[in-house]
Amino acid sequence: DAKTTQPNSMESNEEEPVHLPCNHSTISGTDYIHWYRQLPSQGPEYVIHGLTSNVNNRMASLAIAEDRKSSTLILHRATLRDAAVYYCILTSLNAGNNRKLIWGLGTSLAVNP
Amino acid sequence: DSGVTQTPKHLITATGQRVTLRCSPRSGDLSVYWYQQSLDQGLQFLIQYYNGEERAKGNILERFSAQQFPDLHSELNLSSLELGDSALYFCASSPLAGTNNEQFFGPGTRLTVL
């Protein structure tokens, strides 16, 4: 299974952009890249996902490298509520042609007021 | 509130025992996923059910089993419990079978095995 590598922790200031990197050098052509985040004492919540092209939604942007071996989650203006653990995840096809999410340990983002 | 409910919130039991965790998916969602989150291993995918049938299997131990009922709620059964089974267990749901759909997570059940 392809794996992801993220920094253990990052820090940002409120109202500044945040770029959260993820390396996935063993990604296969059919793997999608997903980002979820987990706020303290809560279950994870979906942020964004993509395959090859950059993606934008109301929460964030996802920039995917041309060779797909890395990606960056961009929070355009960090708020205190964005303090969470951010997981970069690949979906991998298994033998039955079903996908499963391969989670890493995530990046713990601290946001300073 | 994701719309996914899990019971109980907390469970304390002893080694060797058996427990059942329950999950009710969001209204209309046909897929249910189970995850285990321990401090040293992060989130581990255990198993997925879609409309009552097993769809995908992850790192689920043989001592663990799950099922999805006709009303779409799901139960995760953990037996012969060991200290290492202490963890947060999350259930998630999504409308369709594919894991490229957004998954909605419940608040989790914290299991402590003494």
Interface residues (C-beta under 8 A of the other chain):
Chain A: Y32 H34 Y36 Q42 G43 P44 E45 Y46 H49 Y87 T91 N94 G96 N98 R99 K100 L101 I102 W103 G104 L105 G106
Chain B: S2 V4 Y35 G42 L43 Q44 F45 Q48 R55 A56 K57 G58 F90 A92 A97 G98 T99 N100 E102 Q103 F104 F105 G106 P107 G108
